[in-house]
């Protein structure tokens, strides 16, 4: 993974976790979110015949299902240039408009940080 010097250790952790789940599961995207207590939730893309969810929406759903009431940050590892509007909306629903979303390439280099808003 290429280091992104301006990331906090906590943000580096969620990028690393997102990258790991993507590689381990062989899915197009990996994502991780950190809730208000510092717990992390990690997920890959879900692609079933009856259910399709991006990795980031799956990670947000896992956080909600586990009782999280807010998000501090989110990360997605993807070949896409940016986080989709739907992904940012899911982060915004739980974390608010100012929640940072780190978008990293498959090598783990953060290409951009956007807000959920």
BAMARFI-321273 format. One record per residue (C-alpha): x, y, z; chain; residue number from 1; residue in three letters. Coordinates in steps of 0.1 Angstrom, whole numbers, plus 5000, padded with zeros to 4 digits. Each point is the difference from the previous one (the first is absolute). Layout:
<sites>
{{X, Y, Z}, "A", NUM, "ALA"}
...
</sites>
This chain:
<sites>
{{5000, 5000, 5000}, "A", 1, "UNK"}
{{5013, 5034, 4991}, "A", 2, "UNK"}
{{5000, 5023, 5030}, "A", 3, "UNK"}
{{4978, 5030, 5000}, "A", 4, "UNK"}
{{5018, 5023, 5025}, "A", 5, "UNK"}
{{4971, 5023, 5009}, "A", 6, "UNK"}
{{4979, 4971, 5014}, "A", 7, "UNK"}
{{4995, 4994, 5037}, "A", 8, "UNK"}
{{5009, 4965, 5013}, "A", 9, "UNK"}
{{4962, 4993, 5004}, "A", 10, "UNK"}
{{4994, 5010, 4964}, "A", 11, "UNK"}
{{5029, 4979, 4987}, "A", 12, "UNK"}
{{4985, 4971, 5019}, "A", 13, "UNK"}
{{4966, 5002, 4983}, "A", 14, "UNK"}
{{5016, 5003, 4966}, "A", 15, "UNK"}
{{5022, 4969, 5007}, "A", 16, "UNK"}
{{4969, 4981, 5012}, "A", 17, "UNK"}
{{4981, 5009, 4969}, "A", 18, "UNK"}
{{5029, 4990, 4978}, "A", 19, "UNK"}
{{5003, 4967, 5018}, "A", 20, "UNK"}
{{4964, 4990, 4997}, "A", 21, "UNK"}
{{5000, 5008, 4963}, "A", 22, "UNK"}
{{5030, 4978, 4994}, "A", 23, "UNK"}
{{4990, 4972, 5023}, "A", 24, "UNK"}
{{4965, 4997, 4986}, "A", 25, "UNK"}
{{5009, 5007, 4964}, "A", 26, "UNK"}
{{4973, 5027, 4997}, "A", 27, "UNK"}
{{5000, 5032, 4980}, "A", 28, "UNK"}
{{5000, 5022, 5031}, "A", 29, "UNK"}
{{5008, 4999, 5036}, "A", 30, "UNK"}
{{4989, 5025, 5026}, "A", 31, "UNK"}
{{5003, 5008, 5037}, "A", 32, "UNK"}
{{4983, 5025, 5023}, "A", 33, "UNK"}
{{5009, 5012, 5035}, "A", 34, "UNK"}
{{4971, 5008, 5024}, "A", 35, "UNK"}
{{4998, 5025, 5028}, "A", 36, "UNK"}
{{5016, 4976, 5025}, "A", 37, "UNK"}
{{5029, 4991, 4977}, "A", 38, "UNK"}
{{4987, 4966, 4989}, "A", 39, "UNK"}
{{5005, 4990, 4964}, "A", 40, "UNK"}
{{4978, 4982, 4976}, "A", 41, "UNK"}
{{5014, 4984, 4969}, "A", 42, "UNK"}
{{4982, 4987, 4969}, "A", 43, "UNK"}
{{5005, 4991, 4964}, "A", 44, "UNK"}
{{4977, 5003, 4971}, "A", 45, "UNK"}
{{4968, 4979, 5002}, "A", 46, "UNK"}
{{4989, 4985, 4967}, "A", 47, "UNK"}
{{4972, 4975, 5003}, "A", 48, "UNK"}
{{4973, 4993, 4975}, "A", 49, "UNK"}
{{4974, 5017, 5023}, "A", 50, "UNK"}
{{5023, 5025, 5018}, "A", 51, "UNK"}
{{5026, 5024, 4988}, "A", 52, "UNK"}
{{5018, 5024, 5024}, "A", 53, "UNK"}
{{5032, 5019, 4996}, "A", 54, "UNK"}
{{5027, 4994, 5026}, "A", 55, "UNK"}
{{4995, 5034, 5017}, "A", 56, "UNK"}
{{4962, 4996, 5003}, "A", 57, "UNK"}
{{5005, 4965, 5014}, "A", 58, "UNK"}
{{5025, 5013, 5026}, "A", 59, "UNK"}
{{4975, 5028, 5010}, "A", 60, "UNK"}
{{4972, 4974, 5003}, "A", 61, "UNK"}
{{5023, 4978, 5022}, "A", 62, "UNK"}
{{5007, 5030, 5023}, "A", 63, "UNK"}
{{4963, 5009, 5003}, "A", 64, "UNK"}
{{4991, 4963, 5007}, "A", 65, "UNK"}
{{5026, 5000, 5027}, "A", 66, "UNK"}
{{4986, 5030, 5018}, "A", 67, "UNK"}
{{5022, 5028, 4987}, "A", 68, "UNK"}
{{4983, 5034, 5002}, "A", 69, "UNK"}
{{5026, 5021, 4981}, "A", 70, "UNK"}
{{5031, 4996, 4978}, "A", 71, "UNK"}
{{5034, 5018, 5004}, "A", 72, "UNK"}
{{5014, 4989, 4966}, "A", 73, "UNK"}
{{4996, 4977, 4970}, "A", 74, "UNK"}
{{5023, 4985, 4975}, "A", 75, "UNK"}
{{4995, 4981, 4967}, "A", 76, "UNK"}
{{5026, 4983, 4979}, "A", 77, "UNK"}
{{4989, 4999, 4964}, "A", 78, "UNK"}
{{5011, 5004, 4964}, "A", 79, "UNK"}
{{4973, 5027, 4996}, "A", 80, "UNK"}
{{5011, 5036, 5000}, "A", 81, "UNK"}
{{4977, 5011, 5029}, "A", 82, "UNK"}
{{4974, 4988, 5025}, "A", 83, "UNK"}
{{4966, 4997, 4984}, "A", 84, "UNK"}
{{4972, 5024, 5010}, "A", 85, "UNK"}
{{4982, 4970, 5016}, "A", 86, "UNK"}
{{5030, 4991, 5021}, "A", 87, "UNK"}
{{5005, 5035, 5012}, "A", 88, "UNK"}
{{4962, 5002, 5008}, "A", 89, "UNK"}
{{5003, 4969, 5022}, "A", 90, "UNK"}
{{5029, 5014, 5019}, "A", 91, "UNK"}
{{4982, 5034, 5003}, "A", 92, "UNK"}
{{4969, 4982, 5014}, "A", 93, "UNK"}
{{5019, 4986, 5029}, "A", 94, "UNK"}
{{5030, 5024, 5003}, "A", 95, "UNK"}
{{4988, 5033, 4988}, "A", 96, "UNK"}
{{5010, 5022, 4971}, "A", 97, "UNK"}
{{5035, 5007, 5013}, "A", 98, "UNK"}
{{5011, 4964, 5004}, "A", 99, "UNK"}
{{5032, 4995, 4980}, "A", 100, "UNK"}
{{5000, 4972, 4973}, "A", 101, "UNK"}
{{5034, 4989, 4990}, "A", 102, "UNK"}
{{5002, 4986, 4965}, "A", 103, "UNK"}
{{5030, 4978, 4993}, "A", 104, "UNK"}
{{5012, 4980, 4970}, "A", 105, "UNK"}
{{5008, 4963, 5002}, "A", 106, "UNK"}
{{5035, 5007, 5011}, "A", 107, "UNK"}
{{4987, 5018, 5031}, "A", 108, "UNK"}
{{5010, 5035, 4989}, "A", 109, "UNK"}
{{4973, 5025, 5010}, "A", 110, "UNK"}
{{4990, 5019, 4968}, "A", 111, "UNK"}
{{4975, 5023, 5016}, "A", 112, "UNK"}
{{4982, 5009, 5031}, "A", 113, "UNK"}
{{4965, 5012, 4996}, "A", 114, "UNK"}
{{4973, 5008, 5025}, "A", 115, "UNK"}
{{4968, 4979, 5001}, "A", 116, "UNK"}
{{4980, 5032, 4995}, "A", 117, "UNK"}
</sites>
